């Protein structure tokens, strides 16, 4: 059993850390529709924080389009067009 500890307001230690909360979180963004296919970007903290492009096909199959080990970023050109690219 854990022993109770008295601490001042805001000074207590919590077993819940930011790493624990964000480790399995996937961030979604850049959603685009093309016919019956849906494309989006995912931020994957469990993969060193890399961003990937994902597609859900008309048949419901979900596929990562960004090769493993690569990262996707969006570059906004001077004419304000968002262009995804890999690094």
DSSP file (Angstrom, degrees, kcal/mol; ACC not computed):
  #  RESIDUE AA STRUCTURE BP1 BP2  ACC     N-H-->O    O-->H-N    N-H-->O    O-->H-N    TCO  KAPPA ALPHA  PHI   PSI    X-CA   Y-CA   Z-CA
    1    1 A X              0   0    0      0, 0.0     2,-0.3     0, 0.0     0, 0.0   0.000 360.0 360.0 360.0 142.6    0.0    0.0    0.0
    2    2 A X        -     0   0    0      1,-0.1     2,-0.3     0, 0.0     0, 0.0  -0.606 360.0-126.4 -79.3 132.3    1.2    3.5   -0.8
    3    3 A X        -     0   0    0     -2,-0.3     2,-0.1     1,-0.1    -1,-0.1  -0.625  26.2-115.2 -79.7 133.8    1.9    5.7    2.2
    4    4 A X        -     0   0    0     -2,-0.3     2,-0.4     1,-0.0    -1,-0.1  -0.424  30.6-161.3 -68.4 142.2    0.1    9.0    2.3
    5    5 A X        -     0   0    0     -2,-0.1     2,-0.4     2,-0.0    -1,-0.0  -0.992  11.0-137.5-128.9 133.4    2.4   12.1    2.1
    6    6 A X        +     0   0    0     -2,-0.4     2,-0.3     6,-0.0    -2,-0.0  -0.763  32.4 163.6 -92.0 132.8    1.4   15.6    3.0
    7    7 A X        -     0   0    0     -2,-0.4     5,-0.1     5,-0.0     3,-0.1  -0.974  39.9 -94.3-144.8 157.0    2.6   18.4    0.7
    8    8 A X    >   -     0   0    0     -2,-0.3     3,-2.4     1,-0.2     4,-0.4  -0.259  63.3 -72.5 -66.2 158.5    1.8   22.0    0.1
    9    9 A X  T 3  S+     0   0    0      1,-0.3    -1,-0.2     2,-0.2     0, 0.0  -0.314 121.4   7.6 -55.2 126.9   -0.7   22.9   -2.6
   10   10 A X  T 3  S+     0   0    0     -3,-0.1    -1,-0.3     1,-0.1    -2,-0.1   0.417 110.5  89.2  81.8  -0.9    0.9   22.3   -6.1
   11   11 A X    <   +     0   0    0     -3,-2.4    -2,-0.2     2,-0.1    -3,-0.1   0.434  56.3 112.6-107.5  -1.2    4.0   20.7   -4.6
   12   12 A X        -     0   0    0     -4,-0.4     2,-0.3    -5,-0.1    -6,-0.0  -0.404  67.6-118.9 -75.3 150.8    2.9   17.1   -4.5
   13   13 A X        -     0   0    0     -2,-0.1     2,-0.4     2,-0.0    -1,-0.1  -0.696  26.0-155.2 -88.3 138.8    4.5   14.5   -6.8
   14   14 A X        -     0   0    0     -2,-0.3     0, 0.0     2,-0.1     0, 0.0  -0.920  20.2-145.1-115.6 140.4    2.3   12.7   -9.3
   15   15 A X  S    S+     0   0    0     -2,-0.4     2,-0.7     2,-0.1    -1,-0.1   0.605  84.5  89.0 -74.0  -9.2    2.8    9.3  -10.9
   16   16 A X        -     0   0    0      4,-0.1     2,-0.2     3,-0.0    -2,-0.1  -0.808  63.0-178.5 -92.6 113.5    1.2   10.7  -14.0
   17   17 A X     >  -     0   0    0     -2,-0.7     4,-1.9     1,-0.1     5,-0.1  -0.645  41.3-112.7-107.8 165.0    3.9   12.3  -16.2
   18   18 A X  H  > S+     0   0    0     -2,-0.2     4,-2.7     1,-0.2     5,-0.2   0.873 119.2  55.2 -63.9 -35.9    3.7   14.2  -19.5
   19   19 A X  H  > S+     0   0    0      1,-0.2     4,-1.7     2,-0.2    -1,-0.2   0.904 106.6  50.8 -62.6 -40.2    5.6   11.3  -21.1
   20   20 A X  H  4 S+     0   0    0      1,-0.2     4,-0.4     2,-0.2    -1,-0.2   0.898 114.6  43.6 -63.4 -40.7    3.0    8.8  -19.8
   21   21 A X  H  < S+     0   0    0     -4,-1.9     3,-0.3     1,-0.2    -2,-0.2   0.909 121.7  36.0 -72.6 -42.5    0.2   11.0  -21.2
   22   22 A X  H >< S+     0   0    0     -4,-2.7     3,-1.1     1,-0.2    23,-0.2   0.590  92.2  87.8 -91.6 -10.9    1.7   11.8  -24.6
   23   23 A X  T 3< S+     0   0    0     -4,-1.7    23,-0.2     1,-0.3    -1,-0.2   0.849 102.0  29.4 -59.7 -36.3    3.6    8.5  -25.4
   24   24 A X  T 3  S+     0   0    0     -4,-0.4     2,-0.3    -3,-0.3    -1,-0.3   0.248  95.4 113.7-109.4  13.3    0.5    6.8  -27.0
   25   25 A X    <   -     0   0    0     -3,-1.1    20,-0.9    -4,-0.0     2,-0.5  -0.670  49.0-158.5 -86.9 137.0   -1.1   10.0  -28.4
   26   26 A X  E     -A   44   0A   0     -2,-0.3     2,-0.4    18,-0.1    18,-0.2  -0.973   9.7-144.3-115.2 125.5   -1.4   10.5  -32.1
   27   27 A X  E     -A   43   0A   0     16,-1.9    16,-2.6    -2,-0.5     2,-0.4  -0.729  14.7-155.3 -88.3 136.0   -1.9   14.0  -33.4
   28   28 A X  E     +A   42   0A   0     -2,-0.4     2,-0.3    14,-0.2    14,-0.2  -0.860  27.5 131.4-112.1 145.7   -4.1   14.4  -36.5
   29   29 A X  E     +A   41   0A   0     12,-1.9    12,-3.2    -2,-0.4    -2,-0.0  -0.975  39.0  56.4-170.2 179.9   -4.0   17.3  -39.0
   30   30 A X  E     -     0   0A   0     -2,-0.3     2,-0.3    10,-0.2    -1,-0.1   0.893  64.3-170.1  50.8  52.7   -3.9   18.3  -42.7
   31   31 A X  E     +     0   0A   0      9,-0.2     2,-0.3    -3,-0.1     9,-0.2  -0.568   8.4 175.7 -78.2 134.0   -7.1   16.4  -43.6
   32   32 A X  E     -A   39   0A   0      7,-3.0     7,-3.2    -2,-0.3     2,-0.4  -0.997  19.5-146.6-139.8 143.3   -7.8   16.2  -47.4
   33   33 A X  E     +A   38   0A   0     -2,-0.3     2,-0.3     5,-0.2     5,-0.2  -0.893  15.1 176.0-109.7 139.3  -10.4   14.4  -49.5
   34   34 A X  E >   -A   37   0A   0      3,-2.7     3,-2.2    -2,-0.4     2,-0.3  -0.810  65.3 -59.5-142.3  97.8   -9.8   13.0  -52.9
   35   35 A X  T 3  S-     0   0    0     -2,-0.3    -1,-0.1     1,-0.3     0, 0.0  -0.514 119.5 -19.0  64.1-124.2  -12.8   11.1  -54.3
   36   36 A X  T 3  S+     0   0    0     -2,-0.3     2,-0.3    -3,-0.1    -1,-0.3   0.340 121.6  94.3 -95.5   5.4  -13.5    8.3  -51.9
   37   37 A X  E <   -A   34   0A   0     -3,-2.2    -3,-2.7    21,-0.1     2,-0.4  -0.748  59.4-154.3-100.1 147.0  -10.1    8.5  -50.3
   38   38 A X  E     -AB  33  56A   0     18,-2.0    18,-2.8    -2,-0.3     2,-0.4  -0.975   9.1-169.0-120.0 132.8   -9.1   10.4  -47.2
   39   39 A X  E     +AB  32  55A   0     -7,-3.2    -7,-3.0    -2,-0.4     2,-0.3  -0.926  14.1 158.0-118.8 145.2   -5.6   11.7  -46.5
   40   40 A X  E     - B   0  54A   0     14,-2.1    14,-3.2    -2,-0.4     2,-0.4  -0.981  35.5-115.5-156.2 164.9   -4.3   13.1  -43.3
   41   41 A X  E     -AB  29  53A   0    -12,-3.2   -12,-1.9    -2,-0.3     2,-0.4  -0.834  25.6-159.4-103.9 146.7   -1.0   13.8  -41.4
   42   42 A X  E     -AB  28  52A   0     10,-2.5    10,-2.2    -2,-0.4     2,-0.6  -0.987  12.1-146.4-125.9 134.5   -0.3   12.1  -38.1
   43   43 A X  E     -AB  27  51A   0    -16,-2.6   -16,-1.9    -2,-0.4     2,-0.6  -0.901  19.3-165.2 -94.8 122.5    2.2   13.1  -35.4
   44   44 A X  E > > +AB  26  50A   0      6,-2.7     3,-1.8    -2,-0.6     5,-1.3  -0.828  16.0 179.8-116.9  92.4    3.6    9.9  -33.9
   45   45 A X  G > 5S+     0   0    0    -20,-0.9     3,-0.9    -2,-0.6     4,-0.2   0.823  83.4  62.9 -58.9 -31.8    5.4   10.5  -30.6
   46   46 A X  G 3 5S+     0   0    0      1,-0.3    -1,-0.3   -21,-0.3   -23,-0.1   0.620 100.9  54.3 -70.9 -10.2    6.1    6.8  -30.3
   47   47 A X  G X 5S-     0   0    0     -3,-1.8     3,-1.2     3,-0.2    -1,-0.3  -0.344 137.0 -79.6-116.2  48.3    8.2    7.0  -33.5
   48   48 A X  T < 5S-     0   0    0     -3,-0.9    -3,-0.2     1,-0.2    -2,-0.2   0.740  82.9 -66.5  60.8  26.9   10.5    9.8  -32.3
   49   49 A X  T 3 <S+     0   0    0     -5,-1.3    -4,-0.3     1,-0.2    -1,-0.2   0.704  86.5 162.3  75.3  20.0    7.8   12.4  -33.0
   50   50 A X  E <   -B   44   0A   0     -3,-1.2    -6,-2.7    -6,-0.8     2,-0.4  -0.375  34.0-132.1 -75.4 154.7    7.9   11.9  -36.8
   51   51 A X  E     -B   43   0A   0     21,-0.2    21,-2.2    -8,-0.2     2,-0.3  -0.866  26.2-174.5-103.3 137.6    5.0   13.1  -39.0
   52   52 A X  E     -B   42   0A   0    -10,-2.2   -10,-2.5    -2,-0.4     2,-0.5  -0.938  25.4-124.6-131.7 155.3    3.5   10.8  -41.6
   53   53 A X  E     -B   41   0A   0     -2,-0.3    12,-3.4   -12,-0.2    13,-1.0  -0.867  31.9-168.4 -96.5 131.5    1.0   11.0  -44.4
   54   54 A X  E     -BC  40  64A   0    -14,-3.2   -14,-2.1    -2,-0.5     2,-0.4  -0.919   6.2-159.6-123.5 146.1   -1.8    8.4  -44.1
   55   55 A X  E     -BC  39  63A   0      8,-2.7     8,-2.7    -2,-0.3     2,-0.6  -0.984   9.8-158.6-127.7 137.6   -4.5    7.3  -46.6
   56   56 A X  E     -BC  38  62A   0    -18,-2.8   -18,-2.0    -2,-0.4     6,-0.2  -0.963  27.4-147.1-110.1 113.2   -7.8    5.6  -46.0
   57   57 A X    >   -     0   0    0      4,-2.7     3,-2.1    -2,-0.6   -20,-0.0  -0.136  28.5 -97.8 -75.0 172.0   -8.8    4.0  -49.4
   58   58 A X  T 3  S+     0   0    0      1,-0.3    -1,-0.1     2,-0.1   -21,-0.1   0.761 125.0  57.3 -60.6 -26.0  -12.2    3.6  -50.8
   59   59 A X  T 3  S-     0   0    0      2,-0.1    -1,-0.3     1,-0.0     3,-0.1   0.440 121.3-107.2 -86.2   0.6  -12.1    0.0  -49.5
   60   60 A X  S <  S+     0   0    0     -3,-2.1     2,-0.2     1,-0.3    -2,-0.1   0.348  71.9 143.0  92.1  -5.5  -11.5    1.1  -45.9
   61   61 A X        -     0   0    0     -5,-0.1    -4,-2.7     1,-0.0     2,-0.5  -0.518  40.6-147.3 -72.7 132.3   -7.8    0.1  -45.8
   62   62 A X  E     +C   56   0A   0     -2,-0.2     2,-0.4    -6,-0.2    -6,-0.2  -0.880  21.3 177.8-103.6 131.2   -5.6    2.5  -43.9
   63   63 A X  E     -C   55   0A   0     -8,-2.7    -8,-2.7    -2,-0.5     2,-0.5  -0.996  29.3-131.5-138.5 132.2   -2.0    2.8  -45.2
   64   64 A X  E     -C   54   0A   0     -2,-0.4   -10,-0.3   -10,-0.2     4,-0.1  -0.714  18.8-171.7 -78.1 127.6    1.0    5.0  -44.1
   65   65 A X        +     0   0    0    -12,-3.4     2,-0.5    -2,-0.5   -11,-0.2   0.658  59.6  89.1 -95.9 -18.9    2.4    6.6  -47.2
   66   66 A X  S    S-     0   0    0    -13,-1.0     3,-0.1     1,-0.1     6,-0.1  -0.699  86.7-115.2 -81.7 122.9    5.6    8.1  -45.6
   67   67 A X    >   -     0   0    0     -2,-0.5     3,-2.2     1,-0.1    -2,-0.1  -0.226  40.1 -90.1 -57.8 145.0    8.4    5.5  -45.7
   68   68 A X  T 3  S+     0   0    0      1,-0.3    -1,-0.1    -4,-0.1     3,-0.1  -0.274 114.6  24.2 -55.8 136.0    9.6    4.3  -42.4
   69   69 A X  T 3  S+     0   0    0      1,-0.4    -1,-0.3    -3,-0.1     2,-0.2   0.273 103.6 103.2  89.6 -12.0   12.4    6.4  -41.0
   70   70 A X    <   -     0   0    0     -3,-2.2     2,-0.4    -4,-0.1    -1,-0.4  -0.631  59.2-143.7-101.0 163.6   11.3    9.5  -43.0
   71   71 A X        -     0   0    0     -2,-0.2    16,-2.2   -21,-0.1     2,-0.4  -0.968   5.2-142.9-128.7 141.9    9.5   12.5  -41.7
   72   72 A X  E     +D   86   0B   0    -21,-2.2     2,-0.3    -2,-0.4   -21,-0.2  -0.838  21.9 173.5-104.1 141.0    6.8   14.6  -43.5
   73   73 A X  E     -D   85   0B   0     12,-2.7    12,-2.7    -2,-0.4     2,-0.6  -0.953  28.3-123.8-139.1 159.4    6.6   18.4  -43.1
   74   74 A X  E     -D   84   0B   0     -2,-0.3     2,-0.5    10,-0.2    10,-0.2  -0.934  19.6-161.8-111.4 124.4    4.5   21.0  -44.7
   75   75 A X  E     -D   83   0B   0      8,-2.7     8,-2.9    -2,-0.6     2,-0.7  -0.895   9.5-147.4-103.0 126.6    6.2   23.9  -46.5
   76   76 A X  E     -D   82   0B   0     -2,-0.5     6,-0.2     6,-0.2     4,-0.0  -0.858  19.4-146.8 -97.0 115.4    4.1   26.9  -47.2
   77   77 A X    >   -     0   0    0      4,-2.3     3,-2.1    -2,-0.7    -1,-0.0  -0.145  30.8 -94.7 -74.6 172.7    5.3   28.5  -50.4
   78   78 A X  T 3  S+     0   0    0      1,-0.3    -1,-0.1     2,-0.1    -2,-0.0   0.782 126.8  56.5 -61.8 -27.2    5.3   32.3  -51.1
   79   79 A X  T 3  S-     0   0    0      2,-0.1    -1,-0.3     1,-0.0     3,-0.1   0.225 120.9-110.0 -89.9  16.4    1.9   31.9  -52.8
   80   80 A X  S <  S+     0   0    0     -3,-2.1     2,-0.5     1,-0.2    -2,-0.1   0.736  70.3 143.7  65.1  28.7    0.5   30.4  -49.6
   81   81 A X        -     0   0    0      2,-0.0    -4,-2.3     0, 0.0     2,-0.5  -0.866  49.4-130.4 -97.0 128.5    0.1   26.9  -51.0
   82   82 A X  E     -D   76   0B   0     -2,-0.5     2,-0.5    -6,-0.2    -6,-0.2  -0.674  25.9-172.9 -81.1 125.6    0.9   24.1  -48.5
   83   83 A X  E     -D   75   0B   0     -8,-2.9    -8,-2.7    -2,-0.5     2,-0.2  -0.958  14.7-143.1-122.4 112.4    3.3   21.6  -50.0
   84   84 A X  E     +D   74   0B   0     -2,-0.5     2,-0.3   -10,-0.2   -10,-0.2  -0.501  27.8 171.6 -72.3 143.2    4.1   18.4  -48.1
   85   85 A X  E     -D   73   0B   0    -12,-2.7   -12,-2.7    -2,-0.2     2,-0.3  -0.970  25.1-122.9-146.8 163.2    7.7   17.1  -48.4
   86   86 A X  E      D   72   0B   0     -2,-0.3   -14,-0.2   -14,-0.2   -16,-0.0  -0.766 360.0 360.0-106.9 150.2    9.9   14.5  -46.8
   87   87 A X              0   0    0    -16,-2.2   -15,-0.1    -2,-0.3    -1,-0.1   0.269 360.0 360.0-143.1 360.0   13.2   14.8  -44.9
